[in-house]
Amino acid sequence: LRDNRIELVRASWHELSISVSDVSLSDEGQYTCSLFTMPVKTSKAFLTVLGVPEKPQITGFTSPVMEGERMQLTCKTSGSKPAADIRWFKNDKEVKDVKYLKEEDAVRKTFTVSSTLDFLADRSDDGAVVSCRVDHESLNSTPQIAMQVLEIHYTPLVKIISSNSWPEEGQSIVLTCESKGKPVPEPVLWTKDGGELPDPERMVVNGRVLSISFLNKTDNGTYRCEAKNPIGRNSTEYVLIVHDVFNTLLPTTVIPSLTTATVTTNVALTASTTTSAAATSIRDPNGLTQTGPDHALIGGIVAVVVFVTLCSIILLGRYLARHKGTYLTNEAKGAEDAPDADTAIINAEGSQVNAEEKKEYFI
């Protein structure tokens, strides 16, 4: 062998060794070792040279890409022998549906391999890392990788979040408009029932947040949040329903006080009644309370009045039954014709002796 790259390493009657530096594809072939004895002995060996693939390149990407557009990314590597294998990954997850093309270079006996990844751009692909990996036996389990970061532009995605799931009169509510898009959406626009917000003093907009204080029934309606960017615009709606204040009342307790009645000789009846009632109610969430007619209190008062009346009648009857009197009904006869007062008294006493007594009874 006449090549400076080939060097004799060891020579003996039993072994002959050579080394080849800077191996190239032209070194591939059959090598023969001959031992000049009688007879001559020979041994042959075939040397296979592997073609190391070049670092892959990704082509076909233009930045940015609009959502919905078709993307075709091509990964290509040359100089492999045998042909290298190309695999696609998106965020470390392998993509199987790809096209594979292998071309052989007849002169150098190597291969050019390419693979194409075809898909529709989606907003979920924004920021994703697409990688092309080349596997070959000459790489000693260390594949060559090319990467590309995707940039997808898309219209805003809008969502409204409410701070109060059951708004009541007198309360407050905060509506937050979350918008996500690329490029970043401009400040959002709030409207109510297709027009401007009717009460700017209570309906305050701060960036993407709408705050409404002291809710009432007039606030019922459809609130729209709209966001836009250079790609387009999008909106979403929230239907606000303000509910009545929720109240819970505890049972009412009536405590009648002591009742007294006094009967005099003038048959005059004095009655004094004191009634106290205590009622408590649970405060509703808005701190508002409502009271209505207390039927238990009214019933208690009526019962006390009836009881006092019956007691008065019984006491009056017993008093009159114990104080029966007798009264003289005939006037003294002759007293009118008496000449002086002494005579009238004497005549009256005589008449009273013989006079008939008449008794009256009060029943």
C-alpha positions, 0 to 999 in steps of 0.5 A: 500500500502506497499511502502516507495515511497507512502505517505498519503497526506490527509485523511478525511471523504470526501477525501483521497490523496496519492503521489508516488515519483520516479515513474517507469513503474512498478507503472502503473496500477489500483488504488482503494480507499475504504471508509468503511461505511455501505455499503462500497464505492469504487472508482477506477483510472488507472495510466498510466506511460510514458516512457521517450525516451533516447537521440538519437544517429546518427550512420553510418557516416564516415569522410570524404565522397567522392562525389558520395558515398552513405550515410546511417545515422541511428538515434536510441532512446530507452525507450519510451512509447508510441513509440517516433517519429523521424524526420530528418533535413538538415540545418533546412529543414526537409527530408521526405524520410526516413525509420522508424522502431519501436521495442517493449520491452515486458519486460519493455513495452517500445519501441526502435525506429530507423530511417535511412536517405539514400542519395548520397553525393554531394558537396553541402552537404559539411558542412551541419548540419544533425540533428535527432529530437525525439518528445515525449509527455513526453518531454513537447515540448522540443525535444531531438536532435542529430546533425552531420556535414557532410564533403564531399570531391570533385574534383575542380570546375573551372571557368574563369572570364575576366576583359574585355568583348571586348578586343582591340589591345593595351589594357590589359586583366586579366583572373582570375581562380576561383577554389573550391574543398575539399581539397583546390586545388593546384595552377592552371596551365595556358596553351594556345592552349595546350602548354605553354604561348608563351610570358612570358614577356607580359603574367604574371601569379600570383597565379590564375591570368593571366595578358596579356598586349599590346594585339595583334592578335597573342594573339588570342586563347584558354586559359585553366586553370587547378586545381587539388587536391587529389580527382581529377582534372578539367579544363575550357577554355576561347577563347580570340578574340582581336578586331581591334581598334574602331575609330570615325572621326568627319566631316572635315571643310575646310576654304578657305582664301582670294585670290588676283590676280594682272595684270601688263603691262608685262601681268604677273599674280601673284596668292597666295592662302592660304588654311587652314583645321582643322580636329579633330578626336575622340580618340579611347579607346586605344589612337590610331588615324588613318587618311585617304584622306580628299576628302572635303579638296581636293575639296575645293582646286580645287574650289579655283584654278578654281575661281582664273583662271577665275578671272585672265582671266576676268581681263586680257581681260578688261585690253587689251581692254582699252589700244589699241595703234597705231604704225607706221609700215613704216620706213622713206624713204630716211634716209638710203641714207642721208650723215649725221644725220641732213639730215636723220632727215629732210628726215625722217620728210618729208617722215613721212608727206606723209607716210601712217599710218597703225593701228594695233589692238590687240584683 
